[in-house]
């Protein structure tokens, strides 16, 4: 897995960017430990993998 833009992950999840932002807001503490801040656009690979697992996003669609 590589780093992804938030918009790419939102598209793979089938939700709007705004909805995806709300999802991430619910897990702000965990994501901040992985280096993802509210204004971060590029999600590191480890965080992207965690997000996909948490929300049931198929990594192959990214």
C-alpha positions in Angstrom: 0.0 0.0 0.0 1.1 3.6 -0.7 0.1 7.0 0.5 -3.3 8.3 -0.8 -5.1 11.6 -1.0 -8.2 11.9 1.2 -10.3 12.4 -1.9 -9.0 9.1 -3.4 -10.0 7.2 -0.3 -13.4 8.9 -0.2 -14.1 8.0 -3.8 -13.2 4.4 -3.1 -15.5 4.4 -0.1 -18.3 5.8 -2.3 -18.9 8.8 -0.1 -18.4 12.6 -0.5 -15.3 14.2 0.7 -17.2 16.0 3.4 -18.7 12.7 4.7 -15.2 11.2 4.7 -13.9 14.1 6.7 -16.6 13.5 9.3 -15.6 9.8 9.5 -12.0 10.8 10.2 -13.1 13.4 12.8 -14.6 10.5 14.9 -11.1 8.9 15.1 -9.0 12.1 15.4 -6.9 10.8 18.4 -5.9 7.6 16.7 -5.2 9.2 13.4 -3.1 12.0 14.9 -0.8 9.3 16.4 -0.3 8.1 12.8 0.5 11.6 11.6 -2.9 12.5 10.1 -4.0 16.0 11.2 -7.3 17.6 10.1 -5.7 19.6 7.3 -3.5 16.7 6.1 -4.4 15.9 2.5 -1.9 13.0 1.9 -2.7 10.0 4.1 0.4 7.9 5.0 0.3 4.3 3.9 -0.1 2.9 7.5 -3.0 5.3 8.2 -4.6 4.5 4.8 -4.5 0.8 5.6 -6.0 1.4 9.0 -8.8 3.6 7.6 -9.6 1.0 4.9 -9.8 -1.7 7.5 -11.9 0.4 9.9 -14.5 1.4 7.3 -14.5 -1.7 5.1 -13.0 0.0 2.1 -11.6 -2.4 -0.5 -7.9 -1.5 -0.9 -7.9 -2.8 -4.5 -10.3 0.0 -5.5 -7.7 2.7 -4.6 
